[in-house]
Amino acid sequence: MDFCVRVPGSCGELLQGWQYGEPFLVTCPIARYTTVSVSSAFQERRGLGPKAERALQLTLAALGRRHFPYGLQLQSELPPGKGMASSSADIAAVAAAVSFALRRSLTVRQILSLAVQIEPTDAVFLRDIVRLNQVTGRILAVYRDLPYLRLSIFDTGGTVDTEACYHTAALQKRNRDWRPYLLKMRQGEREMAAAAAQSAVWQDEVLPKPCLRSFLKKARSLGALGLTAAHSGTVLGVLWPSYMEKSAIAAAAAALQRSFPELTHLGLTAMRPGGIEIFIEANEEKKEDKDGRRSFRAWRQYL
């Protein structure tokens, strides 16, 4: 009983707003992860925060169990309070790991239902990229053919209470017409990035990032298509065109850092499809290679 489950984080959201009488967000999963390991070699729980602990208890209750008989360890590349979906990734990874270990795997829809009981969810654990009501968990659209662009993450500093931010946003007047920007999501990388940038600018009225407009202007002058923003967090993601070489992206990101020294550059990553993945040891004997590393199968999709 040794395996790992991982869930991607995000760099904010591609879009977040209010349309047709309900809130929505469009997920922006990236190649940075929360990983939960399950092992029979120890019994304790390691690294679980309050929301992950709540996910464990809700999962056990859903499965009709009172006790989890294995060790559980959570590790994350996603700093909390930044808008990188750290809580959503933690919740989903714990729920998937616990249910898989107990041989009663929850579906991703069941995990979504569980997640919204804990907080509004940035559902990076759903396959592909999705638009959903983050409060109720209602899925509004699935995007299976979006471009997965590279992005440079910049942190504007501090942390944000996600739940408090959602409450504040819910009190704002909803007078935007999001239909043109929802259409842009399916019109190629340039239009998608432009829609994301407009969403970031509009949301700046709710959670201001003082440098956002000047940062966006400078990024575009360096070749960026647009940016994503954490609508309830502190990070910005500069979206680079698919044809731009990695060396050119590095030079442009360095120029941005020089122009905005108050921001922290958290490195380059890439958009990717959302989802839950599982990593199982290759054999029950847990054989190690010549360097002492355990042999695993490749990551595969959970359900």
N, C-alpha and C positions, 0 to 999 in steps of 0.2 A: 504494500500500500504506500508506494512512493511516487508522487507525481506533482506537477505544477500546473497552475492555471494562470493565464495572464490576460489582462484587458488593457487596451490602449487608453491613454489619456487624450487630452485635447489641447489646442491653443485657442481658447475661447470658443466662439461659435461662428459659423459662416453668416448666419442671420439670426436675429432674435427680435420679435416684435409681437404685434397683436393684429389678428385678421379674422374675419368671419365670427366675431364674438368670443374669441378665446386666444390665450397666449400661445406662442409657438417659438421653437428654436430649430435651427438646422445644425446638426452635429458637425464637428470638425475633428475627427479622430486623427491622431498622429502616432508616429513610431517611437513613443515613450510609454512606459508600462507600469502598472501595478502587477506584481506577481505574488501569488499565494501558493505556498508549498504545503503538502500534506505528507506526513510521515508516521509510520508505526514505531520509529526509533525513539520518539519522545512523546510526552502526553500534554505538555503545556501549550498555551497560546502565546505567540510572540509577535509584537509589532502591531497588534490590532488596536485601532482607536475606537472611540465610542460608537461611531456609525457602523464600523465593521463588526463590532461586538453585537450591535443591534441587528445587523444582517444575519449574523450567526444564529441568534435566538429566534428570529422570525423564520429562518429556513428550517430549523429544527421543529418549530411548531407546525409549519406547513407539512412537514414529513411525518408528524406524529411521534417525534423522538424528543427525549429530554436531555440526552447526553451525547456528546461527540467523542468517540473513543480514540481518536488519533491526535497527533500533534499538528498544530496549525501555525504557520509563520507567514507574515505579510511583509513584503519589501516593495518600495515604490520609488520610481524615478520622478514622481510628480509632487512638487511641493504644495502643501495645503494653502488655501486662502488666496490662490493666484488666478483662479479661473481655468485650471488645467484638468478639470473633471477628476480630481484626486478622490473625492468621496464617492462619486458614482462608480469609478473603476474599482475602488476598494469593496464597495457593497456587492457589486456584481461578481467580482473574483471570489469573494468569500462564499456567496450563495452557490455559485457553480461548483466550487471545490468541495464544499460540505455535501451537497446533494450527490455529486459524482462519487465521492468516497463511500456514501451510504447506499450506492447502487440504485438511486431513485432520482436520476437527473431531472432537474427542473427545466422546462423550456425557457427560452429567452423571454417570451411573453410573460411567463410566470415570474421570472426575475424582475422584469420591468414593473409588474404589479407590486412586487415586494419593495422595490426601490422607492417608489413614490409614496409608500407609507412612511419612509424615513425622512425624505426631503424632496423638493423639486429636482428632477434628474436630468443630467446631461448624458443621454443614453448612448454613449460611445460603445456600449456592449451589444447593441443591435447591429446586425449585419449591414454592410454597405454604409451609406450616409442617409440619414432620415430627417424628416421634419415631423415633429411631434409636439403635443401639448405637454410641456415639462412638468405640469402640476398633476394632471390626471393620468398621464401615460398614454393618451390616445394617439396612435400613429396616423399622421395626416398624409405623408408621401414618403416614398422610398426612391432614392437616386442611385441607380446601378451603373451609370455610365459617366460620372463626373471625372474630370482630370484630377489626378493626385499630385499636386504641386509641392515643390520644396518650399519651406518657409523658415525664416530666421526669427527666433523668439527673442523679444525684448521685454524686460520687466520694468514697469514704471514705479515699483516700490510699494512696500507695505503689504497688508493682507486685507481681505474683505470677507465679512460674514455673509455667506451666500444666501441663507434664508432671509436675513434682514434686507438684503439687497432686492430679492424677489418681491418682498412685501412692499418696499418703497416703489419699485417699478410698477406694481399693480395699482398704485394710487395715481399714476401719471395719466393725463388725458391721452386717449388713443385716437389720434386724428391723422394717422399716416395711411396712405394707400400702398400696401405692400405688393399688390398684384404684379406691377411691372418687374419688381426685383425677384419675386418668386419665379417669374418666367425666365429671367436672365440666368437662373441657376442651370438651365438646360441648354444654354446658348454658347458654350465653349468657355475656355479658361479666362479669357479677357473679360467677358461679361460677368462670369461668376465672381471674379475678383473685384470688379467694380461694384457689384451688388453687396459683397461683404464689406467693402469700404464704406458704402453709404449707410449700412446698418451700424457700423462702428461710430460714424459721425452722429447719427441720430441718437444712439444710446449714450453718447457723451453728455447729453442733457440730463441724464439720470445719474450716471456715475462718471463725473468729469475726469479726464486725463488731460492736464493742462497743455501738454505738448502735441496732442493727437493730430491736429490739422497741419501744423508745420512739419511734423514727423512724416505724415502721409505725403505731403508735397515733396519733401526731400527724397523719400524712398522712390517715388515715381520718377524723379529726375535721374535716379541711379539705375533705372530699368525695371523697377517693381511694377506689377500689375495692380496692386492694391494691398489691403491688409485685412486680417481678422482682428477682432478684439474680444477680450473676455468681458462679456456684458455684465457679469457679476464678479469681476476679478481685476487683476492688475496687469495682465500680459497683453502684448500685441504680437501678431505674427505677420511678418512681411512676406507677401506672396510673390514668388519669382516665376517668370515664364518658363515653360518646359524646355525651351531651346537654350536657355542661359547656362553656360558652363559653370561647374562648381567653383573653379578658381575666380571667375568673375563675380559670383555670388559672395564669396569670401571677401573680396576687395570692396564690394559695395556695402556689405555689412560692417566692415571695419570703418568705412567712411561715415556711415550712420552713427556708429559708436562715437567717433570723434566729434561729430556735430551735436550729439545729444549725450554728453558725458554723465548726465544725471540718470540715464537709463542703464540697466544691466543687460548685456548681451548673453543670453542663455544658450546660444549655439544654433546650429542648423539641424533641422529634422525634415520630415516629409509627411504630408497627408497620406492616409492609408484607409482601407475599408475598416469600418468598425467590426466588432464581434468579440467573442470569447474563444480563446484557444487553450488547448490542453497539451501537456508535454509529459509523456509517460516513459518510464525507464524501459530500456530495451529488453530486459529479461529479469526474472525473479532473483537471480543470483547476484544482481547489482555488480557485475564485473566492471573493473576499472581498466582503462587503457594504460600504456606505459608511463604516462605522465600523471597517473593517479586520478584522472577525471572519469566520472561515471559516463556510461554510454546511454544516450537517449535517442528515441525516435524523433523525427521532426515535429514541430508544432502542427497540430491539426485542429480544424474547426470543431468547436463544442456544439453538438446538435445541429 
